[in-house]
Amino acid sequence: MTNTVELDSVDWRILEELQNDATLPNRTLAERIGLAASSCLQRVRRLREQGVITGSHIDVDPAATGLTLEAVVSINVRPHTRAVVDSFREFVMAQPETRSLLHVSGQADFMLHVAVADSAHLQSFLVDKLSARTEVRHFTTSVVLEQVHTRALTPPRPPRPARRRG
């Protein structure tokens, strides 16, 4: 379990800027936040050391690379043991079609996001790879019609004080 790190408003502003553009030079980031470049660099280093910032990435449009069809697959595995979960995760994450995998509670055990070239590629992935796994008991596939990204993670809002009735 990850330890919670105490973040102030400046830390949150740094995180928001970097989540929106991880390639910002430190000087530009410092200007946007209103800090000296050296102070900004120290804060970013501290956020990395504390495990708040765990990496940086770029977003690639799958359609621009020829992967024009995306789908979300709800998957049930049996038995639902640590060994099966770990093995299944390792298998799925090694597939080039995989964009992300969530181990979830509820009706499904996993939610798998894939990007493929077309419906024939999706069928091949589902029939030849996924259903060939002995632990896969059931899956349901939904084609992604639209994907809307959320904004950057923002600080939780403090609870509103209860109003007293007079």
Beta strands, then each sheet from edge to edge (+ up, - down):
strand 1: 69-77
strand 2: 98-103
strand 3: 110-116
strand 4: 136-143
sheet 1: 2+ 3- 1+ 4-
end
